[in-house]
Amino acid sequence: MPIINVKTTEIACPTSAGAGTSFTNATLVRLVNTAASGTNHVVTLQESAGGTGVGTFTIPGQGVEYLEKDPTWTVFASSAAIKGTKVGFTN
């Protein structure tokens, strides 16, 4: 089982495209939806804050996802209930 190497403090995801965050140029981000079960929120990945969209995905309430991305790509979510932090994996 891999061990998580936490590299920054967890923050609430911005909720608008222009405020998107790269999580300090992270290439791997741990995202958690702190909302109640059944409360889904959308995460958007873009090439830069307010830039071209790369894609979206939904995190269900109480769900956790790991997002691999380019360092300069930014993330925002449909709710500040989505929290994220820059991480890495170690053996």
SENU-332502 format. One line per field, with one value per residue: residue in three letters; x, y, z of N, C-alpha, C in turn. Coordinates in Angstrom, 3 decimals, always signed. Each point is the difference from the previous one (the first is absolute). Layout:
N
residuo: ala / ...
npx: X / ...
npy: Y / ...
npz: Z / ...
capx: X / ...
capy: Y / ...
capz: Z / ...
cpx: X / ...
cpy: Y / ...
cpz: Z / ...
This chain:
91
residuo: met / pro / ile / ile / asn / val / lys / thr / thr / glu / ile / ala / cys / pro / thr / ser / ala / gly / ala / gly / thr / ser / phe / thr / asn / ala / thr / leu / val / arg / leu / val / asn / thr / ala / ala / ser / gly / thr / asn / his / val / val / thr / leu / gln / glu / ser / ala / gly / gly / thr / gly / val / gly / thr / phe / thr / ile / pro / gly / gln / gly / val / glu / tyr / leu / glu / lys / asp / pro / thr / trp / thr / val / phe / ala / ser / ser / ala / ala / ile / lys / gly / thr / lys / val / gly / phe / thr / asn
npx: +0.843 / -0.233 / +0.985 / -0.927 / +0.647 / -0.482 / -0.224 / -1.295 / -0.463 / -0.963 / -0.589 / -0.978 / -0.530 / +0.622 / -0.960 / +1.044 / -0.192 / -0.233 / -0.549 / -0.045 / +0.318 / +1.311 / -0.398 / +0.578 / -0.522 / -1.023 / +0.536 / -0.197 / -1.330 / -0.102 / -1.175 / -0.703 / -1.156 / +0.035 / -0.754 / -1.234 / -0.080 / +0.116 / +0.951 / -0.246 / +1.298 / +0.020 / +1.062 / +0.559 / +0.636 / +0.879 / +0.390 / -0.790 / +0.184 / -1.247 / +0.912 / +0.542 / -1.242 / +0.470 / -0.783 / -1.025 / -0.225 / -0.807 / +0.050 / -0.439 / -1.058 / +0.966 / +0.057 / +0.995 / +0.689 / +0.860 / +0.440 / +0.412 / +0.866 / +0.020 / +1.229 / -0.132 / -0.576 / -1.178 / -0.492 / -1.304 / -0.915 / -1.082 / +0.842 / +0.078 / -1.025 / +0.489 / +0.773 / +1.159 / +0.957 / +1.175 / +0.090 / +0.674 / +0.480 / +0.197 / +1.051
npy: -1.168 / +0.929 / +0.770 / +0.824 / +0.785 / +0.601 / +0.870 / +0.218 / +1.126 / -0.775 / +0.298 / +0.884 / -0.767 / +0.821 / +0.893 / +0.597 / +0.014 / +1.293 / -0.667 / -0.825 / -1.093 / +0.152 / +0.403 / +1.207 / +0.076 / -0.502 / -1.207 / -0.059 / -0.002 / -0.002 / -0.414 / +0.682 / -0.643 / +1.094 / +0.131 / +0.011 / -1.276 / -0.210 / +0.802 / -0.074 / +0.138 / +0.931 / -0.648 / +1.190 / -0.567 / +1.005 / +0.450 / +0.977 / +0.833 / -0.378 / -0.958 / -0.637 / -0.489 / -0.843 / +0.095 / -0.780 / -0.111 / -0.942 / +0.630 / -1.215 / +0.347 / +0.480 / +0.275 / -0.809 / +0.901 / -0.633 / +1.235 / -0.673 / +1.023 / +0.855 / +0.369 / +0.539 / -1.170 / +0.599 / +0.068 / -0.146 / +0.262 / -0.755 / -0.362 / +0.875 / -0.865 / +0.288 / -0.820 / +0.634 / -0.878 / +0.579 / -1.137 / -0.978 / -1.039 / -0.712 / -0.790
npz: +0.000 / -0.955 / +0.376 / +0.495 / -0.841 / +1.083 / -1.000 / +0.200 / +0.513 / +0.442 / -1.169 / +0.166 / -0.932 / -0.835 / -0.106 / -0.567 / -1.321 / +0.150 / +1.003 / -1.053 / +0.665 / -0.056 / +1.216 / -0.145 / -1.223 / +0.645 / +0.015 / +1.318 / -0.054 / +1.328 / -0.495 / +0.900 / -0.123 / +0.758 / -1.086 / +0.433 / +0.339 / -1.290 / +0.513 / -1.296 / -0.271 / -0.955 / -0.448 / -0.251 / -1.014 / +0.109 / -1.198 / +0.394 / +1.015 / -0.207 / -0.183 / -1.006 / -0.031 / +0.904 / +1.098 / +0.259 / +1.298 / +0.450 / +1.187 / +0.318 / +0.718 / +0.782 / -1.305 / -0.352 / -0.688 / -0.788 / -0.225 / -1.082 / +0.018 / -1.027 / +0.314 / -1.209 / -0.220 / -0.072 / +1.224 / -0.307 / +0.934 / -0.066 / +0.969 / +0.998 / -0.078 / -1.208 / +0.680 / -0.118 / -0.260 / -0.149 / -0.688 / +0.545 / -0.662 / +1.090 / -0.019
capx: -0.843 / +0.812 / -0.124 / -0.173 / +0.958 / -0.707 / +0.988 / -0.526 / -1.200 / -1.263 / -0.797 / -1.250 / +0.191 / -0.699 / -1.272 / -0.154 / +1.084 / +1.090 / +0.693 / +0.527 / +1.307 / +0.868 / +0.467 / +1.454 / +0.553 / -0.086 / -0.288 / -0.961 / -0.823 / -1.046 / -1.219 / -1.040 / -1.275 / -0.394 / -1.460 / -0.679 / -0.214 / -1.074 / +0.186 / +1.077 / +0.548 / +0.815 / +1.346 / +0.414 / +1.426 / +0.229 / +1.416 / +0.459 / -1.150 / -0.853 / +0.419 / -0.685 / -0.358 / +0.563 / -1.023 / -0.724 / -0.465 / -0.831 / +0.374 / -1.177 / +0.138 / +0.911 / +0.924 / +1.392 / +0.607 / +1.347 / +0.043 / +1.314 / -0.148 / +1.207 / +0.246 / -0.598 / -1.458 / -0.696 / -1.210 / -1.026 / -1.102 / -1.336 / -0.273 / +1.167 / +0.031 / +1.115 / +1.270 / +1.103 / +1.377 / +1.070 / +0.525 / +0.794 / -0.055 / +1.279 / -0.153
capy: +1.168 / +1.218 / +0.946 / +1.360 / +1.005 / +1.280 / +1.026 / +1.335 / +0.031 / -0.155 / +1.217 / -0.115 / +0.332 / +1.182 / -0.344 / +0.661 / -0.323 / +0.958 / -0.161 / -1.361 / -0.157 / -1.105 / -0.665 / +0.182 / -0.750 / -1.438 / -0.969 / -0.930 / +0.694 / -0.772 / +0.786 / -0.620 / +0.706 / -0.042 / +0.072 / -1.233 / -1.033 / +0.340 / +1.369 / -0.054 / +1.275 / -0.119 / +0.564 / +0.369 / +0.152 / +0.916 / +0.189 / +1.104 / +0.629 / +0.649 / -0.430 / -1.069 / -1.157 / -1.296 / -0.995 / +0.058 / -1.257 / +0.175 / -0.719 / -0.160 / +0.399 / -0.798 / -0.703 / +0.443 / -0.306 / +0.487 / +0.592 / +0.239 / +1.108 / +0.778 / +0.908 / +1.332 / -0.092 / +0.446 / -0.719 / +0.654 / -0.929 / +0.595 / +0.306 / +0.028 / -1.263 / -0.758 / +0.434 / -0.657 / +0.226 / -0.599 / -1.214 / -0.942 / -1.343 / -0.642 / -1.447
capz: +0.000 / -0.016 / +1.099 / -0.504 / +0.424 / -0.067 / -0.337 / +0.307 / +0.833 / -0.719 / -0.165 / -0.746 / -1.411 / -0.488 / -0.635 / -1.300 / -0.931 / +0.103 / +1.285 / +0.078 / +0.654 / -0.443 / +1.219 / +0.030 / -1.138 / +0.293 / -1.057 / +0.591 / +0.992 / +0.683 / +0.118 / +0.805 / +0.070 / +1.407 / +0.101 / +0.413 / -1.012 / -0.924 / -0.474 / -0.977 / -0.478 / -1.204 / -0.002 / -1.358 / -0.229 / -1.118 / -0.306 / +0.853 / +0.659 / -0.988 / -1.337 / -0.708 / +0.812 / -0.350 / +0.263 / +1.264 / +0.586 / +1.187 / +1.219 / +0.849 / +1.399 / +0.806 / -0.882 / -0.120 / -1.295 / -0.236 / -1.329 / -0.576 / -0.937 / -0.295 / +1.123 / -0.151 / -0.128 / +1.202 / +0.400 / +0.800 / +0.266 / +0.085 / +1.407 / +0.883 / +0.740 / -0.559 / +0.588 / -0.684 / +0.431 / -0.811 / +0.618 / -0.773 / +0.571 / +0.277 / +0.186
cpx: +0.897 / -0.289 / -0.076 / +1.047 / -0.685 / +1.020 / -0.465 / -1.197 / -1.238 / -0.750 / -1.324 / +0.278 / -0.703 / -1.261 / -0.256 / +1.242 / +1.201 / +0.802 / +0.632 / +1.405 / +0.762 / +0.455 / +1.534 / +0.693 / +0.042 / -0.182 / -0.957 / -0.719 / -1.000 / -1.181 / -1.026 / -1.243 / -0.506 / -1.506 / -0.578 / -0.112 / -1.202 / +0.092 / +1.227 / +0.457 / +0.950 / +1.337 / +0.373 / +1.504 / +0.174 / +1.492 / +0.642 / -1.236 / -0.797 / +0.288 / -0.854 / -0.265 / +0.627 / -1.051 / -0.650 / -0.281 / -0.748 / +0.556 / -1.257 / +0.284 / +0.804 / +1.008 / +1.384 / +0.507 / +1.418 / +0.071 / +1.450 / -0.158 / +1.357 / +0.188 / -0.709 / -1.515 / -0.647 / -1.325 / -0.951 / -1.166 / -1.322 / -0.380 / +1.315 / +0.031 / +1.066 / +1.284 / +1.121 / +1.342 / +0.952 / +0.559 / +0.937 / -0.187 / +1.420 / -0.252 / +0.156
cpy: +1.243 / +0.897 / +1.396 / +0.912 / +1.358 / +1.116 / +1.422 / -0.137 / -0.118 / +1.327 / -0.339 / +0.382 / +1.312 / -0.427 / +0.775 / -0.260 / +0.919 / -0.116 / -1.380 / -0.050 / -1.182 / -0.856 / -0.019 / -0.879 / -1.509 / -0.812 / -1.080 / +0.719 / -0.987 / +0.937 / -0.774 / +0.877 / -0.135 / +0.103 / -1.364 / -0.987 / +0.382 / +1.415 / +0.026 / +1.404 / -0.262 / +0.712 / +0.257 / +0.208 / +0.882 / +0.242 / +1.123 / +0.618 / +0.786 / -0.426 / -1.124 / -1.182 / -1.274 / -1.079 / +0.212 / -1.412 / +0.319 / -0.824 / -0.115 / +0.449 / -1.011 / -0.788 / +0.631 / -0.435 / +0.555 / +0.436 / +0.200 / +1.050 / +0.606 / +1.030 / +1.350 / -0.025 / +0.347 / -0.730 / +0.980 / -0.963 / +0.757 / +0.367 / +0.007 / -1.223 / -0.936 / +0.601 / -0.780 / +0.346 / -0.703 / -1.194 / -0.722 / -1.367 / -0.487 / -1.485 / -0.364
cpz: +0.000 / +1.202 / -0.588 / +0.627 / -0.187 / -0.172 / +0.276 / +0.933 / -0.870 / -0.043 / -0.663 / -1.448 / -0.324 / -0.748 / -1.288 / -0.843 / +0.173 / +1.273 / +0.147 / +0.581 / -0.589 / +1.183 / +0.027 / -1.048 / +0.241 / -1.277 / +0.502 / +1.137 / +0.593 / +0.188 / +0.807 / -0.041 / +1.435 / +0.202 / +0.374 / -1.159 / -0.856 / -0.554 / -0.914 / -0.394 / -1.158 / +0.197 / -1.460 / -0.036 / -1.235 / -0.188 / +0.813 / +0.633 / -1.041 / -1.426 / -0.565 / +0.924 / -0.535 / +0.182 / +1.355 / +0.495 / +1.288 / +1.140 / +0.853 / +1.429 / +0.792 / -0.834 / -0.022 / -1.373 / -0.026 / -1.452 / -0.424 / -1.092 / -0.327 / +1.111 / -0.099 / -0.157 / +1.335 / +0.182 / +0.673 / +0.105 / +0.089 / +1.427 / +0.778 / +0.920 / -0.554 / +0.536 / -0.685 / +0.599 / -0.963 / +0.755 / -0.956 / +0.650 / +0.243 / +0.197 / +1.452
